[in-house]
Amino acid sequence: MKFLLLFTVHCLLFTGVCFSQSRFSLASEPDAWLTPVTIGVAVGGLIAFRSDTSGLTMADLSALDRADVLSFDRPATMFWSPEVRAASDIAVGLAVLAPVLVLTEFQPDYGDLMGMYLQTLVLASSLPQYTKAMGRMRPLAYNESAPLEERMRADMKRSFFSGHTSISTAAGIFLATVYDAYRPGSTTAKVLWVAGAGIGLTSGALRVFSGMHFPSDVAAGFIVGAAVGYAIPQLHKRQATGSLIAPSAPPPMVTLRLVL
């Protein structure tokens, strides 16, 4: 099943006044290169995704052998569940929604936080497209008990690494990182750190048990997602100087449609 996400990327600074108590700002030196890099990664990922849209043939399936799969990954070739796959879509959707709802607490910084979050989501969803283009078969392709039409889809060649895991982990770690910056050491912050890692692992486990990914796909997705979710807020951190940042012009918006 194709999982569609529409991402809006801020190309310039967010309009508004950021007061001295703000922890983060898009009006930072790293953003001068981070936003163009984010857009470039997204466009490149889309091109990589569209590089091979051909499905598998019976000859392709016949050539697959579970014995060629690493022993660590091999059990995943026995799994197939459309219900679990649907649950993995719900899990990543909830993970993506959580920062949008929870971070409303931090006004007047909410606009900048959402700009940062959009950068996080774009990177976490685009980076997997580069390695998916290498054509690693999904475990489902090896499973002879799964429907033939499922095993022959072009999507079967896009196993490494897990975009669902990368996105859900990035969202969870981003939320924990930002919340901890405003409420350091609080009980809620500690819970969000555990939940942030947990939603990524849960999403990854669902992808394995649905037959869509190997454990190694999930492990790579978790590492990349955690790195992105933590790094983006760190790059936008600001020092409290007691000064104001003047409003900037309204930002043009770029809408990218990425297919996972």
Sequence and secondary structure as in RCSB ss.txt:
>XXXX:A:sequence
MKFLLLFTVHCLLFTGVCFSQSRFSLASEPDAWLTPVTIGVAVGGLIAFRSDTSGLTMADLSALDRADVLSFDRP
ATMFWSPEVRAASDIAVGLAVLAPVLVLTEFQPDYGDLMGMYLQTLVLASSLPQYTKAMGRMRPLAYNESAPLEE
RMRADMKRSFFSGHTSISTAAGIFLATVYDAYRPGSTTAKVLWVAGAGIGLTSGALRVFSGMHFPSDVAAGFIVG
AAVGYAIPQLHKRQATGSLIAPSAPPPMVTLRLVL
>XXXX:A:secstr
   EEEEEEE S  SS B TT SB SSSTTHHHHHHHHHHHHHHHHHHHTT      HHHHHT  GGGS TTTGG
GGG   HHHHHHHHHHHHHHHHHHHHHGGGS SSHHHHHHHHHHHHHHHHHHHHHHHTT    GGGG TTS HHH
HTSGGGG  SS HHHHHHHHHHHHHHHHHHHHSTT HHHHHHHHHHHHHHHHHHHHHHHTTS  HHHHHHHHHHH
HHHHHHHHHHTB    S  B       EEEEEEE 
